[in-house]
Amino acid sequence: MKIGYPCINNSIGCTSSQTFRLKSYSEDRLKEKIDANLVCLQKTLEYNMAHRLLFFRIASGIIPFASHPVNTFDWQEHYRGKLETIGEYISKNKFRISVHPDQFTLINSLGDDIFERSKRELQYHADLLDCLNLDLSAKIQIHVGGAYGDKVKSMANFISRYVTLDNAIKRRLVIENDERLYTAGDCLSISRQTGIPVLFDVFHHRINHQLESSLDYFALAHQTWNEERDGVMMVDYSSQKLIGKKGQHAESIDEEDFRSFLLGTQEFDFDIMLEIKDKEVSALKALEILNDARSR
C-alpha cells in the first residue's frame, strides 16, 4: 500500500503549479513557469521519497495553458529530456502517480464545445504522463460530470463520448464517485459497459451513497481494476471537517477514523490518496498509523 497526497507540499517552500494571467501570455513567461514547476516537482518527489510517501498527484497546472489554443509551444519536445529524467526518478523509486483535471472537464456535457475543450484537457494529461514514460498504473481521474436533468441519459452520453476518445486517454482514464450526483453504483454501471476502472472515494461515498454498503461497493470497485495493466486500485480518502458545511474536507486526518478504515479494508490491496487540507502532514501521520497496524 502506498500513501500520498495531492499536488502541493506545504513544507518545501515552492509550488509545482505556478501560472500567470492569460492576457500576459508569452512563450518566455511560459517557459519560465514550466522551468520553476519542474524544479519544484523534483524537489517534492525527493521530499516524498525521503519520507516514504510514494503516491503523488501531479498538479494539472505544471504546464500552464497546456490545452488552451493560445499555447502553440511544443512543450513536449522542448522539455523531453527534463520530463524523462523526472520520469526515471519516479519509476526507479516506484512512485504511484495520478493526475486530476479540473471540474470543467466534462465529457458528458450537453455542449459540443465543452466536450472538445475537455478532450484537449484530457489529451494534455495523457501526453504529460506519456512524456514521463510512466506505465499505465499512472492514471487520469475524472468525475462522470453533470446530470443535466436526466442522469440516466447523461450516463449514456458519457459512455458514447468515452468510446470516441483517443486510446492514449482511454487507457489511463478512471472515474470516481462524487458527493452529489454519481454514486459508486452509478460508476460501476458505467464501468460494466466500458471497462473503465472505478476509483473509490471514501468521503464522497459517505455523503452520497443511497444506502449502498461502503464495504460491498469498495469490493466491487476493486474488481474493476486489472492489476497487471492498471496497478492496484486507487482510493481517495478524507473525512468531514469538524466545523464546516457538509462535504468540506477535514483540515487534518481523523486518526481513529483512518484506523477503522484500514481495519475494514485490510483484505484488499490498494493505494491511498489523502485529500486532506494539511497535505503531507496528514500523509505522514497516516503512514505511521499504517506501519503501526502492520506491526501488530
Secondary structure, 3 states (H helix, E strand, C coil): CCEEEECCCCCCCCCCCCCCCHHHCCHHHHHHHHHHHHHHHHHHHHHHHHCCCCEEECCHHHCCCCCCCCCCCCHHHHCHHHHHHHHHHHHHCCCEEEECCCCCCCCCCCCHHHHHHHHHHHHHHHHHHHHCCCCCCCEEEEECCCCCCCHHHHHHHHHHHHCCCCHHHHCCEEEECCCCCCCHHHHHHHHHHHCCCEEEEHHHHHHCCCCCCHHHHHHHHHCCCCHHHHCCEEEEECCECCCCCCCCECCCCCHHHHHHHHHHCCCCCEEEEECCCCCHHHHHHHHHHHHHHHHC
